[in-house]
Amino acid sequence: MAKASVKRVEVSRFSIAVILIVIIAISGGAVYYTQTNPVITTRTNTVTTTSVNTVTNTVTTSQSSTQTTSRTTTQSRFGGTLNIGVDTQADSLDPLNALTIPFSGGALFELYDSLVYYGPSGTFLPGLATSWTSTNATVWTFQLRQNVFFQDGTPFNATAVKFTFDRSVSTPAAVNSLRYLIRNVTITGTYGVQFIVRSDGPYGQFLSVMASEPALIVSPTAVRLSGDTFGRHPVGTGPYKFFEWVNNDHLTLEVNPTYWGTKPYITRIITRVIPDPTTRLLALQSGQIQLADVAPQYVAQINSTAGTKVHVGLFNRVLVMDINMNSKGNPAMQDVRVRQALSYATNRTELVNAIYYGYGKADSNGPLIPGLDDPFVPSVSVYPAGGNVSKAKELMAQAGYPKGINVTIEFAGTFVNSLTIATILQQQWAAANIQVTLKNVAFSVYITDLVVNRDYQLDIHDSGGATPYDHFSGYLPSFRNLGNFNDTEIATLVKQLGTTDISKVSGYQNLSNRINNLALQKSYLVYLFFAPIIQGWSNNLMDYNIPSAKYTGYVISSTPLGVNAWIKST
């Protein structure tokens, strides 16, 4: 569902990414937070529409975060406020519990730093760690960057790293807990730490995890001071620091004057929560926001607006439907033939064309995302992209349901276009005698039903991940298993994948393919389509590009990633 999330594709990511649906306690009302003096206030979203000039711009493809060259002097780049529009907010910016969606994904990697970052072609870049070595697959030693300070003025050192990961390991109930991976962390010097990775965990994914949201380093002093409210008063070492948060209205970050890397050009980042996509579109066209994710149906309209442009990036998430296999789900789904019938009854080509206007791709191959998960994306296809209604009816009859069944799809309004997706599936499945009831609920209710109560029949969300293991780890009997099934055959292979060296492509790919084939045959999920990152931004936002598909949201400034966007004055 988002990917962790800058992801995460978990991370997605949300991303997307992450892209994992997680539960945070959703707070009510509009609460105004500042770094020093919290007060209560109430706000409403207001967006003024303006007339626009009509021109034709070209949709360009952006796949990297490489800065472009400008004749503008460096000094004139400093200053300005960047307004970003998002559809919903997360409730916490604590890496231990953060939801990987554009709101939090964009903020997390501006507020915090990780020890390492994703680099090109499967490599990793130095972050708060300057170097790292492994004695063997489960012992890793990191040398840390010196002369770095948290935004509260306290020093970054090995003690802070140990605190961050000890906190994660000792909080197994946290949605991003790393207890499953890390056994312990030892301080080897003021700027040295050693990780002992669990031999029964996915130690082959260790560096990938270190580059993701759950491994962002927090200020021990701030965590102790804020306690359970740290997620609303975040403190890291990143290029921007927390300033204020008006609940369900906006989040404001300001430049961190003590940032260890290149000073950010943009002074202030305001992330504005604008749930309605049409209102968000008008805000982008009128200049009230300068950057936003763009629904595919609005690409042409934005490209006809003077002063804005749309970029289409790589696929970064897959739209999926979980099938709840516990006692609260639909009893008919215990039969694999019924689950397979759902996939045969789905015309993915029709669905993706209706939703993504030619920018998406039907998914008949499983969860691995083309471009993001290469070279491990399989070529096998079990279910035809155009569906097979006759086969769906045949399977239903074999399972003892010749007259069909009734099912309920639960979703959260416009979240990932789920209302439109559910409506189209309702129409498609009726041809196979699968009658669908649509259950449209608030996002907070949706998350509670899926993750806390595990009380639903079918759902719709997006998912992502940086490696095949990230995608398949949802098949393990764990918190991430939203389908609530326990398949020991698949789980055994997924655990084996987690301990396999991903750099040994052939062996890793063979194992990944075995898992993928089983996943498609057993049909615990209905895979719908792949979706790309589509973002629109003002022509005055310079040196910004869609980030790597491994990150969810927006990367505005990052020394490790070589990004430093700026606003051209008009």
C-alpha positions in Angstrom: 0.0 0.0 0.0 1.7 1.8 0.1 5.8 1.1 -0.3 8.0 1.4 2.3 7.5 4.3 2.6 10.5 7.3 0.8 10.8 3.6 0.3 9.6 2.0 0.4 9.2 -0.6 -1.7 7.9 -1.7 1.3 9.6 -0.6 0.9 5.5 1.1 -0.6 7.7 2.6 -0.2 3.8 3.0 -0.4 4.6 3.6 -2.5 3.5 2.9 -2.3 6.5 1.9 -0.7 6.7 -0.6 1.4 4.7 -0.9 0.2 2.8 -2.8 3.5 -0.5 -1.7 5.1 0.1 -1.0 8.7 -1.9 0.3 11.6 -1.2 3.3 13.7 -3.8 4.6 16.1 -5.7 7.2 14.1 -6.0 10.3 16.2 -9.2 12.4 15.9 -9.5 16.1 15.4 -7.0 18.6 14.1 -4.0 19.0 16.4 -1.3 21.6 15.9 2.2 20.6 16.8 5.3 22.7 17.0 8.8 21.8 18.0 8.6 23.5 21.3 5.0 24.6 22.2 2.1 22.4 21.3 -1.2 24.2 21.1 -4.6 23.2 19.8 -6.1 24.7 16.7 -8.6 23.7 14.0 -8.0 24.1 10.3 -9.9 23.3 7.1 -8.5 22.8 3.7 -9.2 25.6 1.3 -8.1 25.7 -2.3 -8.9 28.6 -4.6 -9.4 27.7 -8.3 -8.0 30.0 -10.9 -8.4 30.1 -14.7 -5.5 28.6 -16.6 -3.8 29.1 -19.9 -3.9 26.2 -22.3 -0.6 24.9 -23.8 0.7 21.5 -24.8 3.6 20.1 -22.8 5.2 16.7 -23.3 5.1 13.9 -20.8 8.7 12.9 -20.0 10.1 9.9 -18.4 12.2 10.3 -15.3 14.0 7.3 -13.8 16.8 8.7 -11.7 17.7 11.4 -9.2 20.6 12.8 -11.1 20.8 16.6 -10.8 20.7 18.7 -13.9 23.0 21.5 -14.8 21.8 25.1 -14.5 23.3 28.4 -15.4 21.8 30.0 -12.3 24.3 30.9 -9.7 24.4 28.6 -6.6 23.8 31.5 -4.3 20.5 32.5 -5.9 19.1 29.0 -5.4 18.8 29.3 -1.7 15.4 30.1 -0.2 11.7 29.5 -1.0 8.9 27.2 0.2 8.0 24.0 -1.5 4.3 23.0 -1.2 3.6 19.3 -1.8 0.1 17.9 -2.1 -0.8 14.4 -0.8 -4.1 12.5 -0.5 -3.8 11.4 3.1 -1.5 11.6 6.1 0.2 9.0 8.3 -0.3 9.3 12.0 3.4 8.9 12.9 6.8 10.0 11.7 8.6 7.6 14.0 10.4 5.1 11.8 9.4 2.4 14.1 5.7 2.9 13.3 5.5 5.0 10.2 3.1 4.2 7.4 4.9 4.1 4.0 2.8 6.5 1.9 3.8 9.7 0.1 3.1 11.8 3.2 5.5 10.0 5.4 7.8 8.6 2.7 8.6 12.1 1.6 9.2 13.3 5.2 11.2 10.4 6.7 14.2 10.7 4.5 14.3 14.5 4.9 14.1 14.2 8.7 16.4 11.2 9.2 19.3 9.4 7.7 20.1 5.8 7.3 23.5 4.1 7.7 23.4 3.2 4.0 21.4 4.1 0.9 20.3 2.3 -2.2 22.7 2.9 -5.1 22.5 2.0 -8.7 22.5 -1.7 -10.0 22.1 -3.3 -6.6 24.9 -1.3 -4.9 24.7 0.7 -1.6 25.9 4.2 -0.9 27.4 5.6 2.4 25.1 7.5 4.6 25.7 7.8 8.3 28.1 4.9 7.9 31.3 5.6 5.9 32.2 2.0 5.4 31.1 -1.5 6.4 32.4 -5.0 6.3 31.0 -8.5 7.0 33.0 -11.2 8.8 30.4 -13.7 7.5 26.7 -13.5 6.5 25.5 -12.7 10.1 28.2 -10.4 11.4 28.5 -6.8 10.0 30.7 -4.0 11.3 30.1 -0.3 10.4 32.3 2.7 10.8 30.2 5.8 11.4 30.4 9.4 10.1 31.9 11.8 12.6 30.9 15.4 13.4 27.2 14.8 12.9 24.5 16.2 15.2 20.9 15.5 15.6 18.5 18.4 15.1 18.2 18.8 18.9 21.9 19.4 19.1 22.9 16.1 20.6 25.8 14.2 18.9 25.3 11.2 16.5 27.6 8.3 17.5 27.6 4.6 18.1 25.5 5.0 21.2 22.7 6.5 19.1 22.9 3.7 16.6 22.7 1.0 19.3 19.8 2.9 20.9 17.9 3.0 17.6 18.2 -0.7 16.9 17.9 -1.9 20.5 14.6 0.0 20.6 13.4 -1.7 17.4 14.4 -5.2 18.5 12.9 -4.7 22.0 9.5 -3.6 20.5 8.3 -6.6 18.6 4.7 -5.3 18.4 5.9 -2.2 16.4 4.9 -2.5 12.8 8.5 -1.9 11.6 10.3 -3.8 14.3 13.6 -5.4 13.2 13.4 -8.1 15.9 13.0 -10.7 13.1 16.4 -9.8 11.6 18.8 -8.4 14.3 20.0 -10.3 17.3 22.0 -7.5 18.9 24.2 -4.5 18.3 27.6 -4.0 20.0 29.5 -0.7 20.3 33.1 -1.2 19.1 34.2 2.4 19.6 32.7 5.9 19.7 32.1 5.7 15.9 31.9 1.9 15.4 29.2 -0.7 15.8 28.8 -4.4 15.1 25.5 -6.1 14.2 24.9 -9.7 14.9 22.1 -10.8 12.5 19.8 -13.7 13.3 20.9 -16.9 11.7 17.3 -17.9 11.5 16.2 -14.7 9.9 16.5 -13.3 6.3 20.2 -12.3 6.8 20.6 -12.2 3.0 18.5 -9.0 3.0 20.5 -7.2 5.7 21.9 -4.3 3.7 18.6 -3.8 1.9 16.9 -3.4 5.3 19.6 -1.0 6.5 18.7 1.3 3.5 15.0 1.3 4.3 12.7 3.3 6.6 12.8 1.0 9.7 16.6 1.5 9.9 16.5 5.3 10.0 18.4 6.7 13.0 16.5 8.5 15.8 17.7 10.9 18.5 17.8 8.9 21.8 17.4 12.2 23.8 14.3 13.1 21.8 12.7 9.7 22.1 13.2 9.7 25.9 11.8 13.2 26.1 8.7 12.7 23.9 8.0 9.1 24.7 4.9 7.8 22.9 4.5 11.1 21.1 7.9 11.0 19.4 6.2 10.2 16.1 4.6 13.7 16.3 7.9 15.4 17.4 10.5 13.6 15.2 14.2 14.3 15.5 16.9 12.9 13.2 20.1 14.0 11.5 18.5 14.7 8.1 18.6 17.9 6.0 15.3 19.2 7.3 13.9 19.5 10.8 10.4 19.3 12.2 8.5 22.6 12.6 4.8 22.0 12.9 2.0 19.5 12.2 -1.7 20.5 11.8 -3.5 17.2 11.9 -5.1 16.3 8.5 -4.1 19.7 7.1 -0.3 20.1 6.7 3.2 19.2 7.9 6.0 21.8 7.9 9.7 21.0 7.8 12.4 23.7 7.9 16.0 23.5 6.8 18.4 21.9 9.3 21.2 24.5 9.8 23.5 21.8 11.3 23.0 19.2 8.6 26.3 17.3 8.0 25.9 17.3 4.2 25.4 19.8 1.5 23.1 22.6 2.7 19.6 22.2 1.2 18.5 25.0 -1.2 14.9 25.1 -0.3 14.2 26.7 3.1 10.8 25.1 3.9 8.8 22.1 2.8 5.0 22.1 3.5 3.2 18.9 2.8 -0.5 19.6 2.4 -3.2 17.0 2.9 -5.7 17.4 0.1 -7.8 14.2 -0.1 -9.9 15.0 -3.1 -7.9 14.4 -6.3 -9.8 17.1 -8.3 -9.1 19.7 -5.6 -5.4 18.5 -5.5 -5.3 18.9 -9.3 -6.6 22.4 -9.2 -4.1 23.3 -6.5 -1.3 22.1 -8.7 -2.6 24.0 -11.7 -3.1 27.2 -9.8 0.3 27.1 -8.2 -0.9 26.6 -4.6 1.2 23.4 -4.5 4.2 22.8 -6.7 4.5 19.0 -6.5 2.1 16.1 -6.2 1.5 12.5 -7.3 -0.9 12.6 -10.2 -3.7 10.2 -11.0 -3.3 9.0 -14.6 -6.7 10.3 -15.6 -5.4 13.8 -15.0 -2.2 13.7 -16.9 -3.5 15.3 -20.0 -5.3 18.0 -18.1 -2.1 19.0 -16.2 -0.1 18.9 -19.4 -2.4 21.5 -20.8 -1.7 23.9 -18.0 1.0 26.5 -18.4 3.8 26.2 -15.9 3.4 22.6 -14.9 4.7 19.3 -16.2 4.1 15.6 -15.7 6.8 12.9 -15.4 6.2 9.2 -15.5 8.7 7.0 -13.7 9.2 3.3 -13.4 6.7 0.8 -12.1 7.0 0.9 -8.3 4.0 -1.0 -7.0 1.5 -3.7 -7.8 -2.2 -3.4 -7.1 -3.4 -6.5 -5.3 -6.5 -8.0 -3.5 -6.0 -10.0 -0.3 -8.3 -12.9 0.3 -9.0 -13.3 4.0 -8.5 -17.0 5.0 -9.4 -16.8 8.7 -12.7 -17.5 10.2 -13.9 -14.0 9.6 -13.4 -14.3 5.8 -15.8 -15.9 3.3 -15.9 -19.7 3.9 -16.0 -20.4 0.1 -12.4 -19.1 -0.1 -11.1 -22.1 1.7 -11.3 -23.9 -1.6 -8.4 -23.1 -3.9 -10.7 -23.5 -6.9 -12.8 -20.6 -5.8 -9.8 -18.4 -5.2 -8.5 -19.3 -8.6 -11.9 -18.5 -10.1 -11.5 -14.9 -8.9 -8.3 -14.5 -10.9 -9.8 -16.1 -14.0 -12.9 -13.9 -13.7 -10.7 -10.7 -13.7 -10.0 -9.0 -17.0 -6.8 -7.2 -16.0 -6.2 -5.6 -19.4 -9.6 -3.9 -19.2 -9.1 -3.0 -15.6 -5.7 -1.4 -16.0 -6.7 0.5 -19.1 -9.7 2.0 -17.4 -7.7 3.0 -14.3 -4.3 3.9 -15.7 -5.0 5.2 -19.2 -2.2 3.2 -20.8 0.4 4.0 -18.1 0.0 0.7 -16.2 0.5 -2.9 -17.1 -1.7 -6.0 -16.4 -0.2 -8.3 -13.9 -0.5 -12.0 -14.8 2.9 -12.9 -13.4 2.8 -12.4 -9.6 4.1 -9.7 -7.3 7.6 -9.0 -8.8 7.6 -5.6 -10.5 9.1 -5.1 -14.0 12.0 -2.7 -13.9 12.2 -2.7 -10.1 12.8 -6.4 -9.5 14.7 -7.2 -12.6 16.4 -9.6 -13.3 14.1 -11.7 -11.2 10.7 -10.9 -12.8 9.4 -14.2 -14.1 7.9 -14.8 -17.6 5.4 -17.4 -16.5 1.7 -16.5 -16.7 -1.0 -18.6 -15.1 -4.0 -16.4 -15.5 -4.7 -14.7 -18.9 -4.6 -10.9 -18.8 -8.0 -10.7 -20.5 -9.5 -13.2 -18.1 -11.4 -16.4 -18.8 -15.0 -16.3 -17.5 -15.8 -19.9 -18.7 -12.8 -21.3 -16.7 -14.0 -19.3 -13.7 -17.5 -20.8 -13.9 -16.0 -24.3 -14.4 -13.9 -24.0 -11.3 -16.9 -22.6 -9.3 -19.0 -25.6 -10.3 -16.2 -28.0 -9.4 -16.0 -26.4 -6.0 -19.8 -26.9 -5.4 -21.0 -23.5 -6.3 -22.6 -23.9 -9.8 -24.9 -20.9 -9.1 -22.1 -18.7 -7.9 -21.3 -17.0 -4.6 -21.7 -13.6 -2.9 -18.6 -11.8 -1.8 -17.8 -8.4 -0.2 -14.9 -6.2 -1.3 -13.8 -3.7 1.4 -11.9 -0.6 0.4 -11.2 3.0 1.3 -12.7 5.4 -1.2 -10.2 6.9 -3.6 -7.2 5.3 -1.9 -5.3 3.7 -4.8 -8.4 4.2 -7.0 -10.0 1.4 -5.1 -13.6 2.6 -5.6 -13.2 2.5 -9.3 -11.3 -0.8 -9.2 -14.0 -2.4 -7.0 -16.8 -1.2 -9.2 -15.2 -2.6 -12.4 -14.5 -6.0 -10.6 -18.1 -6.0 -9.5 -19.2 -5.8 -13.2 -16.6 -8.3 -14.4 -17.2 -10.9 -11.8 -21.0 -10.8 -12.3 -20.4 -12.6 -15.6 -18.9 -15.5 -13.7 -21.9 -15.5 -11.2 -19.7 -13.9 -8.5 -22.0 -11.3 -7.0 -20.1 -8.4 -5.3 -21.1 -6.1 -2.4 -19.0 -3.0 -2.2 -18.0 -1.9 1.3 -16.6 1.7 1.1 -15.2 2.8 4.5 -13.0 5.5 5.9 -9.3 4.9 5.6 -8.9 4.5 9.4 -11.7 1.9 9.5 -10.2 0.1 6.6 -6.8 -0.2 8.3 -8.4 -1.3 11.6 -10.5 -4.0 9.8 -7.5 -5.3 7.9 -4.7 -5.1 10.4 -6.2 -5.0 13.9 -9.4 -7.0 13.7 -8.5 -9.0 10.6 -12.2 -8.8 9.8 -13.0 -8.6 6.1 -13.5 -10.8 3.0 -11.6 -9.2 0.2 -9.6 -5.9 0.1 -7.7 -3.7 -2.4 -4.4 -2.0 -1.8 -1.0 -1.5 -3.4 2.2 -3.3 -2.4 5.9 -3.0 -3.2 9.4 -4.0 -2.2 13.0 -3.6 -3.0 13.8 -7.3 -3.4 11.8 -10.5 -4.2 12.0 -11.4 -0.6 10.3 -8.1 0.4 7.3 -9.1 -1.8 7.2 -12.8 -0.7 7.7 -12.1 3.0 4.0 -11.4 3.2 3.5 -15.1 2.7 5.1 -15.8 6.1 2.8 -16.3 9.1 3.4 -12.8 10.5 1.9 -9.4 10.9 2.4 -8.6 7.2 0.3 -11.6 6.2 -2.9 -9.7 5.6 -4.6 -12.8 4.1 -4.1 -14.6 7.4 -3.1 -18.0 5.8 -0.5 -20.4 7.0 1.1 -22.3 4.1 4.2 -24.1 5.4 5.3 -25.1 1.9 5.6 -21.5 0.7 6.8 -20.2 4.0 9.7 -22.7 4.1 10.9 -21.5 0.6 10.5 -17.8 1.5 12.6 -18.3 4.6 15.2 -20.0 2.4 15.1 -17.1 0.0 15.8 -14.7 2.9 19.1 -16.4 3.6 20.1 -16.6 0.0 22.7 -14.2 -1.4 20.9 -12.1 -3.9 24.1 -11.3 -5.8 24.2 -15.0 -6.9 21.5 -14.3 -9.5 20.9 -17.7 -10.9 20.3 -19.5 -7.6 18.3 -16.7 -6.2 16.1 -16.5 -9.3 15.4 -20.2 -9.4 14.2 -20.1 -5.8 12.2 -17.0 -6.4 10.5 -18.6 -9.4 9.5 -21.6 -7.4 7.8 -19.4 -4.8 6.1 -17.3 -7.4 4.7 -20.4 -9.2 3.3 -21.7 -6.0 1.9 -18.3 -5.0 0.0 -18.1 -8.3 -1.3 -21.7 -8.1 -2.5 -21.3 -4.6 -4.1 -17.9 -5.2 -4.0 -16.4 -1.8 -4.0 -13.0 -3.5 -5.5 -11.7 -6.8 -2.8 -9.7 -8.6 -4.3 -6.9 -10.6 -1.8 -4.6 -12.3 1.5 -2.7 -12.0 1.4 1.0 -11.5 4.2 3.6 -12.2 5.1 6.7 -10.3 3.4 9.6 -11.9 4.2 13.1 -10.5 3.5 16.6 -11.6 5.4 19.7 -10.6 5.8 23.3 -11.3 8.3 24.4 -14.0 9.9 26.5 -11.2 10.9 23.4 -9.3 14.4 22.8 -10.5 16.7 19.8 -10.3 13.9 17.6 -9.0 13.3 14.1 -10.5 11.1 11.2 -9.6 13.2 9.2 -7.1 14.2 5.6 -7.5 11.3 3.2 -7.4 12.8 1.9 -4.2 11.7 5.0 -2.4 8.2 6.2 -1.7 7.2 9.9 -1.9 9.6 12.7 -2.7 13.4 13.2 -2.3 14.0 17.0 -2.1 17.5 17.1 -0.7 19.9 14.2 0.1 23.6 14.3 0.1 24.0 10.5 -0.2 21.7 10.4 -3.2 23.1 13.5 -4.8 19.8 15.4 -4.8 19.3 19.1 -4.0 16.2 20.6 -5.6 15.6 24.3 -5.7 12.9 26.8 -6.6 13.5 29.3 -9.4 12.3 32.8 -8.4 9.8 34.4 -10.8 
